[in-house]
Structure formats: C-alpha cells, structure tokens
Amino acid sequence: MSRDQLIAMTRSLIAHGEAGTIEQADDVLRVPASAYIDEDLFETEKKRIFRRLPLMVAPSCELPEPGDYKAMEICGVPLLLTRQKDGSVTSLLNMCAHRGNPVAATGTTGNATRFTCGYHGWTFKSDGALIGISDPKDFGSIDKAANCLTRFPVYESAGLIWTTLDPASQLSIADYLCGYDSLLDAFGFSDWTLFSQRTLEGPNWKTAYDGYLDFYHLPILHKDTFGADFFNRANFFAWGPHQRLSNPSKFAQKTGSDEMLDLTAFSDDELPADALVQGVWTIFPHISIASFYGGGQRGALISQLFPGADVGESFTTQYYVMENQPETPEQVASAHEQFDFLETVVRDEDYATGKRQHDALRSGLMKEVLFGRNEGGGQVFHQWVDRLTKASDDELKEIFAGEQRQAAE
C-alpha cells in the first residue's frame, strides 16, 4: 500500500513536470510578523507544541544496541532514552525520584544497564526501575516501585523514535503520524547506520523551519552552492501536519551518478527506490529528511530542530545517516565532504539569512509576512501551528484520530 502511494505521487510529479505546472494554494497567506518575534507566543508554543506533541527524538541507529542510551534536553525537559534487552526503547524523565538530579549527564550517549545518581547514589535500571537506595536503614521506609523514573509515551517506527514529553498524554503517537511513518519506511532507516552528527545554532524555530518547506529560494540564496539554474518549484503532499515536497519533474538523478533518469521510461515496478522518496520529507513540528549520496553510499540528512531559550534562537542537530558505513579512507573522506557541504549550506546561507530576517522583523515595522500560492508547504505549516497551539488536549485526540481514520481510508 505504501509503495502504491509513493508511485501515485511520483506519477503526479511526472505529469506536472511534463505539463510545466505545479499545484498551488488558493491564495496568498498573510502571517502576522509577531508570530516570529512575540516572546509570550514563543513560550506558549514551547509548552503547547514541543512539550505536548510527539517529537522525533532520535534515529533508531543512534541507539542500535541493547544498553545504548541518550540524554538530552528539550524545552527545559531532561530526557533519557534507553534501548532495552528485548530491542524496545524506553523514554524517561531524566530526574532522580529523590531530589530531581539528572541520572545521566545531558548531552551524553553511551551504553549502560543502570544509572546511579551522582548526588545521593540512588540507582535505577535502564528501564527506570529504582533498585538501590544509599543507606536505606537511615533514609527510612520507601516503596521502590512507586519511585521509579517517570516514563514518557514512546513509539518506534520506520527507523525513527518518537516520544511525548507529557507522561499523562492520551494522544496516540501512531494517530499523530497519520500513517506517514509507513511511507517513511521506504527509506529503509531501520537498517541504516549513523555516520556523523553535529548541532548548529539557528534563528527563531519557525523562521528556520520555513526554509525546509521552501524550494522557492533555492536558486537565489543557494546560487553559489546549488547553482543559479537549480529548480525552485515544489508540489506538496500532506498527512495531517506532516508534509513531503518534491520538484515536479519527469527526471530523477541516478544514485551515485550525475546521470538523470527519464522516469517515463520506467514501469511502476521498475521505478527506482530513490526516485520514489526524492524531495524533502518533514515531520511536524521540527524534522526535515532529505536524501543525498556520498562516500559511495546512499545517505540522508535528518535535521532535528528545537527552539532555544530565546524567541530568536533555535538549535538543529544534523544526523547524517547512511545505508552502510563507508569502509575505505576515500569513502570516509567523501562522506565527510558531503556532510560538510550540507553544514555550509544550512549554517552560512539558510540560518545566517534567517537570523538577519529575524533581527529585521524585531524592529516591529513590518506587520505581516507573505506566503505565495507557490509556497503551500509554509502555508500549511503555519496553519497547523496556529490550530494545534489553540487546541485543547481532548481536541488534539479528536483531530488526530480523525486524521488517522482518513489516512487509512
């Protein structure tokens, strides 16, 4: 079924490419400039979007083995992800049940079967169970089962791991994805490997994310990197708030080559896997996935975006995942070259521009920003941000249960 959907999208892109057309939004959208600079709104978005909705917190290949863990912080919430012996992932609040001290240092990864708090020595299993208290005879009676690390909802699919930073959340992560993860499975990330990663500083999180949903700027802003003759048109496909954007064309680049394939010459069964997933795949509210080739292997850049402490700050972790680890020195060098190129494009062009844009908007002299009919991805993104920020918890469940039903039809 997922391949059928991918084929249908590809045939639609081919048809539009041959006709020289794109799908357009009904009208130009006007978004208040305050949506980017209002500090109160920014704090509300962190609470209502990032601390309430499922977030893609790691590619599965970042925690490939039992005992692997990752400690991170998202909008003030300390998170600990652990891989269990049975292969499942546990998502925990990284705060000791005694006084709240993190049991694993934020920003670290490693392999451990247990975690001991560095403050008073309370010890927890990797699934969060409390198993040891220092000097229990002095401390007093305590129910260990009632003082485990707090668990968050977690979901792993398509080689990606999601969690919701609300232990009481009733929103199904599967419903939230609207069937989108079945399409992401076409990348094959479940069997891929993590080559490298880095974190970049960026502008306001929506300013940064706008760029991932925008092909319109490619031959202008990136004329010195991608080239001035690069395409600037995109068609958009949506599953709830999650979107894929891809250039309408009958051509696709052959993997590992500059050769362009004429997709009209292929039957549905013959269409290459790369052609079926070309473009940019976004997972609301903060993930972008794009395919690349370097080091003699298929690769993908997974960009994970989080708001910073200030309305004008964000942080993006770039994961460069590959179908196989490059083996020879030449392949390793080639993979690093591709990854470094992508860092340059995002840091020195996209995010540098976004920071200048944000500084200008903070003057308060521009009341609205515009999203054209050819910028449907940005339109949909801002409409969903507004809708989900305002929705109650019960409304969230209703919204995504309905979207999941619709996706299944």
N, C-alpha and C positions, 0 to 999 in steps of 0.2 A: 504493500500500500504506500509506504514512504517513497519507494522508487517511482511509483506511478505519479505521485505528486511532484517529485523532482523533474521527471520527464515532462509533465504538463507545463511546469514553469519554464523549462528550457525551451520547449516548443513555442511558448508565448514570447519569450525573449527573441527567438529567431524570427518569428513573424513580424514583430515590431522593428527588428533590425532591418529586415528586407524592405519594409514599408517606410522606414525612416521616421517612425513615430515613437512616442512614449506615452505612458499613461500619466495623466495629470490630475491634480486635485481640483476641486470645483472652483476654488477662488484663492486669492492671496490671503494668507493668515497674518493677522497683526497680533503680536505678543507684547504685553507691556514690558518696557525696559526694566521695570522694577523687579520682574521675575528673576533677573540675574543678579541684582545688587541689594535687594531688600534683606536685611540681616534677620529680621523676625521670620520671614518666609523661609529663609535658608535653614534656620533652626527647626522650623516645623517640618520641612522636607526631610531633614535627617531623622526625625522621630517617626514621621508618617510613611516615609518611603523606605529608608535604609534600615530602620530598626523595627519594621513591621512586615515588610515583604520578603519573600525568599531571595537570597543573594547567591550568585555562583562564587564560592569562596576558594575553590582550588580545582585545577585539572586533576583527574584521578592519578595521573602519572607523577604528581608531586608527592603522593603517598603510596608508592607501589607495593610496599612490603608490610606484613603484619608488624605492629610496633611502631611504624612510622608516625610521626606527629608534626603538627604545625601550629605555632602560637602566633596570633595576630590580633590587632585591634581595629575595630570598625566603628566609627562614630562614637567613640568612648566605651564601647563594649569589648572586653577582653575575651577572645575566642580561642578554644583549643580543639583542634581536630585530631582524631586518632584512628589508626587503622587496626581493627581487631584481628584475632587469630582466624576467625571464620571469613575474613575478607571484607566485612562490613565496616562502615565508617561511623564513628560516634562524634557528635558535636557537643561540646561542653562549655559552660561558662568558666573561664579560667580564673576562678576566685576560690581560694580555700574556704571551706564552710566554717572555719573557726573565726578568722578576722578579715577575710577577703583578699589576702595577699595572693597574687598570681602564683600558681604552682609550676608554671613553665614561663621562662623569660619571653616577653613579647618580641616578635620578630625572629624567633629561632625555629629551626626544624631539627629533627633527629630521629632516633629510634629508642623507645623506652617501654618497659612493661609496667612501670609505676612512676608516680610523680610525688616528690616529697617537698612540702612547703618549706622554704628557706627561713621562715620566721620562727615557727614553733615545732616544725618537724612532723606535722600531720602528713600521713601518706595515703595516696589514692591509687587504685588500679587504673589502667588506661581507659577503662570504660566509665570511670568516675566514682567507683565504689570506694568508700572510706574503709581502709583496712588496718590503720595503725594510728594511735594517739600517743604522743610522748608522755611518759609518767601518768598513765591512766588512773592510778590509785590516788594521785594528788589532785588530778583535774576534777574527778567526780564522775558520776554515772552519766552515760550518754548513749543514745541509740544510734549506732553507726549507720544503720540503714536509712535513718531519717536525716543524715548529714553528709550525703554524697554530693559530689559536684553536680550542679544544676545542668540538666540536659536540654538542648535545643532540638527542634524538629530538624531532620536531615534527610536528604534524598540524593541518591547517586544514579545517574543515567547518562548514556552516550559518552562515557569517559569524563564526566564533569560532576562536581559535588556542589549541591545547594544546601543552605541552611537558613533558618529564620531566627532572627535574634530576639525572639519573644517565646519563652518557654511555654506560655499558655496559648500560643497561636492555634486557632482552629482552621486556618486556611490551608487546604491541601496543596502541597508543593506541586504535585502532579497536575492538579487542576490549574494552578497558576501558569504552568508551562503550555497549556492549551494544545498538547500534542506536539509541540515544537521540538522537544527532545528526540522524538522518533526520527525527525528529519536531520537533526544534528548528528545522529548516529551514523549517517552516511560518511562523515569524515573518517570514522574509524579510530577516534581518540582512545578508545578503551585499550587498544593495543599499542599506542604510541609511547614515546619517551620524552622526558623533559630535557632539552639541550641546555638552555640557559634562561635566566630571568634577570630583570632589573626594574627599579622603580624610578619614575620621573615625576617631577613637580609640574603641576598644570594650573590652569585658571579655574574659575567657577565651574562646578561639575557639569552644569547644563551647557555652558559655553564649550567645554571640552567635548561633551558627548554629541553636540550638534555636528561637529566635524566628522564623526564616524558615520553620520547619516546623510552625508553631503558629497556627491560627486561633482556638483556644480563648480566647486572651487579648484578641482584637480589641475587643469592645465594653466591656471593663473598662479595660485600660490605655489604650486609644485613644478613650475616650468623648468627650473634648473635641476630637478631631481627626476621627475617622471617624464618631463618634456612638454613643450607647449602644444604639441599635437595630440596629447592624451585625451581620452574621451571625457565628457562632462555630463553625460545623461545617465539616468538610472530609472528603472522600474522598481516598484516596491511591492513586497508580498508581506502580509501581516497575519500573525496568530496572536490574537489579543494585542498586548503592547509590544510583543517581540516581532522584529522585522528582518527581512532579508532585502538587500538592494543589490541590483546587478545591472550592468550595462546591456541594453537591448541590442543584440548583435547576433549574426549567424556564425561568428567566428569565436574560437577559443584557442588559447595558447596550448601547444602540446607540452606535456610535462617534461621539464628539463631541457627545453629547446626554445629557440626563437620562432620556430615554425608555427604558423597559425592554421588551425584545422577548420575546414568548412563543415559545420555541423549538419548542414542539409544533406550531406553525402552519407550520413550515418543513420541506420535504422534505430528504433528505440532501444533495442537490445544491445546495439553497438556503441551507444553514446558513452564516452569516457567518463570515469568517476569524477575526475577533476572538473569536467565541463558541467556536471550536474550540481556542483557545490561552489562554482565560481561566484565572486562578488563578496560582499560583506554581510555577515550574519550578526545581528545584535540581539542580546538578551537583556530585556528591561530589568533594572534601570541603568546598567553600568558595564555591560560586557560587549566587546566587539571581537569578531573572529574573521580573519582573512587568510586565504591560502597563499603560500609563497614556495619558492624552490631554491634550496641552497645546500651545499655540502653533498650533492649527489642524491638528495632525498627530498620527498615531499615534506613540506613543513607548513606550519600555520602560526600566525601571531595572534595570541589571545590577550587582549588588553582588558585589564580589570581596573575600573575607575571607582574611586571613593572620594566623597567630599573631605576637605581638610578642616582645620579648626576655624578658619575664617571664610566668609562668603566668597572671597576671591581666590581661594586655594582648593586644589584637589591633588590627589596622588594616583598615579596609574602604574600598576605593575604589569610589565610586558613579559608574558611567557612565550618563549619560542619552543614549540613542541614539534617533534619530527617523527616520521613514520618509523625510522630506525636511527640509532645513534651512528653518526659518521665515524668511520674507522681509521682512515688514513690521515696523515697530517694535512694533506691537501684538502680533504673533505671537511675536516675540522675548521681549517682556515676559511674555506668557502662559506661554511655555515655562519661563522662569526662575522664575515664580511656582510652577509645578507642581514643578519640581526643588527649590526652596527648601522647599516644603511637605514633600516626602519626606525631606529632610535633617532637618527639625524632628522629624518622627515618629520616625525612627531614632535620631538623636542624643539628643534630650531625653526620649524616652519609652522606646524599646526598650533602648538601650545604657545610659542612666542607670539604669534598673531592673536591667539585667544586672550593672552594677558594684556596686550595693548588694547584690544577691544574692550575688555572688562574695565580697564582704567579709564577709558574714554566714557563708557556708559556711566561710571560713577560720578561724572560731572553733573548728572541729573538733567542735562539739556536735550536729551533725546527721549521722547515719551514712548515710542514703540519701535520694535524691530520687525522686519518683514520676512515671511517665508513664502516664496513664489509657488505657483502651481506646479513647477518642476521640482519642488522641494517637499514632496509629500511625506518623506520619512521624518523630517523635522516637525512638520505639522502634526503628524500622528503622535510623535513623542511628547510634545508639549501638551497636547490634549489629554493624553493618559496621565502625565504628571499632575495636571490640574484635577482630573477626575479622581485619581487614587489618593491624592493628598486630602481631598474633602470627604472621601467615603468613610463610613463607619466600619467597624470590624465585621459586623453582620453583612453590610453591603458588599464588602470585599469577597466574602464567601459566595454570595449570590452572583456577583459579577463573574467570578472565575469558574464557578460551577456551570454557569450558562455558556461561557466561552469554551469550556471543555466539551460540553454536550454538542455545541455547534461544530467543533473541530472533529468530533467523532462521526458526525453525520455524512 
